[in-house]
Amino acid sequence: MALSWKLVVDSTNAPALADFWAAALEYVVEDPGALIEQLLAAGRIGEDAVVEHNGRKYFRGYAGIRHPDDPFDPVSGVGRGRRVLFQDVPEAKAGKNRLHVDVHSEPGGLDALVTRLEGLGATRVREHDEGPVGHWWVMRDPEGNEFCAA
């Protein structure tokens, strides 16, 4: 049986980076609001454990996104399938990523994809056109994490 997993990305502003990647991948930002309200009401967490972003409450330092077709827990908002979790860390990104995401366009749609990603806050780094091997752009998300648009 295959193991369950999620990709975890270090960040400096987890909710904002989750917004970027949810829009880039056409995923859904997880909504832990119901769970947070239950924990606050029961006195299990304090307001200092919570941050508000775009009208939603998140656990301070964390935000997740999930594929819109995958199942999720309605109380915690946590996806039970393809999922990315963003967690705030004190140090800034240093050096090149050792792991990155490739975002694929529809055939012939690379220019439109790159333009859309730039509109969301990504920046172009370098274009690669290897003919029959492939054509892609190395890009950076709003926090400087490299990824490819292909």
Order of alpha helices (4+ residues) and beta strands (2+ residues): beta-alpha-beta-alpha-beta-beta-beta-beta-beta-alpha-beta-beta-beta
